[in-house]
Amino acid sequence: MSAENAVIAAAAPRRSFGRFALKLRVSGVVAFLVILGAIFAVLSPQFLNAQNLSAIVSNAAILSIVAAAQAVVLITRNLDVSVGSIMGFAAYLTADFAAQHQGIGPILILMPMIIGGMLGALNGLLVAYGKVSPLIATLGTMSIYRGLTYLYARGQEVTSNMLPRWMLETVDLRVGGFPVLVILAVVVVAILGAFLRFFPVGRRIYAVGSNPVASAYFGLRTERIVLLAYVICGVLCGLAGFLYAARVGTVTVILASGWELTSLAAAVVGGVSVTGGSGLVAGAALGAVVLATIDNGLVLLRVPEFWRMFIQGSAIVGAATADVIIGAQIRKSLQSRRRGTI
Amino acid sequence: MTVFRRIPQWELLLIVLTLCAAAWSSNLSPYYLSVDQILLSTRQFVYPGILALGLAVVVVLGEIDISLASILAFGAVLFSKCSEVGMAIWLATPLVILACAALGAFNGVLVTRLRLPSLAVTLGTMGAYRGLAFIVGSEYGYTSFDSSYTFIGSTKLFGALPVSFLVFLALAAGVIFLMHKTVFGRRCYAVGNNKEAAWIAGIDVANLKTQAFALGGGLAGIASLVWIGQYGSARGDNADGSILLVVTAVVLGGIDINGGRGSMVGVVLALFLLGTIRNGMGLANMAGPTQTVVLGTLLIIGVLRPLIARGIARLRQQLASSGHAGN
């Protein structure tokens, strides 16, 4: 449950203020969600309806996978604005392949993940080995990947009757009352979270983001770790693109455009710091739920669509402010401890 | 050799590339080589160009502002409100520019006073300002602008020369002067190179950054005046997605994304290069997606440039040292 990063964990003794503040940050997202839910529940009687709540988590499911993927890259002190284009590219190629090979089974799901992984690897190579600023590199690949999707599609689209039936039916399934998409998202986020929390490679991802120079001196191969983070991000985006394609049925070239900003917003709202080294993938996934709740609540209250932009934007700034304040507190508490030991 | 030293290599390369692109375009389309056509094509590049000038100043300081296109939308909507109440243009223009500069300054205050990363701040305000533009205006666009409002963006002098292009040239000259010939400009480069050293040398870093953000916002306000003239409409989603082109121009122009390096002349030349390529590809009937791929590739080449330059320098050094060894 604890949310500390590698350096904090190494430097701070138990029950330090830093640990407490970070816990506060993640529970802050939960608290925000609860307050938001309470407001909407008071204003709109339909909000707490089981069907509506299930709609919210279903809508959040795919975004939470992308937000978790974005979080892995953010933790290494980089970012990926090509996630939407990776989703579109992987989804379109896979859907087109499936349309031409009707008999293909669930093995198909590997295809978008491999494509996504390769696209992510290209981003990673540019950022880690090319030393290109992550924003610029992925802005470039964002337009390249999207443009290539357009060129491949030649103005066509894959409609739902061209896709294999199992693909469309599986995503709408319910297991024990829960939508299968939600279960899948929870499993993916849990595995990713455990990977980052308990595996040495996962801890290294935090270490690189926390202090790239120190981790290089410590002997970590920072380039490889950053590359790995981008590959993980790409694989998950490919998976998410596939799920999105199966959910909407009709796969167009503009699939998931704009998701780069939504995923960043979800991650930042969920307490993943854009300055790297801190945050949880579970937080990012919760951030996705927060955004979906805002969307849903505003629709129920018949608030015009554009208020959503304003509120989402303000939420990002608010979350970033909270991060900075907590970061300053942690530094202060660490410094006072260091002074205490000398 | 000394002549070549004086002309910075990157700017020279941009000029050569622009000429190559022009030659290639005239090869592709018989309509390319006409003064009317070339002058008219500049119109498409005026509003992203003005945004790029503002962004370049912010990037020199080591920050980034991706909310500029949203500020433009806000400015356009504000102009529509002024036009609606029948305000005179000479009153509306400074008002809108001031309002847009205030939005830019708000970004700057968040970045400097709260010490937030500028990417996160402007990512947030990008959505917030666009939302604000919709809230101030409405979902429906405004198109019945008074003709005095659309003068700058739509008039052509002597039948071919767009006024908006002259406005861009004047602003570009102004920003080049500001960044390369004034104390403000030198301070911007100093801060971009080394914040701490600049602070110790007595520069008010926070204030300077806020001013740069405000300047970017103000320029976006002027860009919105060009926008309403060119497109005759104002709506909250104006210029949505154009920030890619703007960032590309700044990076391709040789401004180091980490701050402190690069010249404004380079940015203007990069805009000409991008404009020539776009225009040529458009005349050659090349589809929008192809153009996007080319744009993205150029952006990446632009940022890989220092790496390539370093590689060449190392190669040259090796050649030189092996030459010495031979002697």
Interface residues (C-beta under 8 A of the other chain):
Chain A: L79 L126 G130 K131 V132 S133 L135 I136 A137 L139 G140 T141 M142 S143 I144 R146 G147 L148 T149 Y150 L151 L261 L264 A265 V268 V274 T275 P304 E305 F306 W307 R308 M309 F310 I311 Q312 G313 S314 A315 I316 V317 A320 T321 V324
Chain B: I64 L110 L114 R115 L116 P117 L119 A120 V121 L123 G124 T125 M126 G127 A128 Y129 R130 G131 L132 F134 I135 E139 G236 L244 V247 T248 V251 I257 N258 A287 G288 P289 T290 Q291 T292 V293 L295 G296 T297 L299 I300 G302 V303 L304 L307
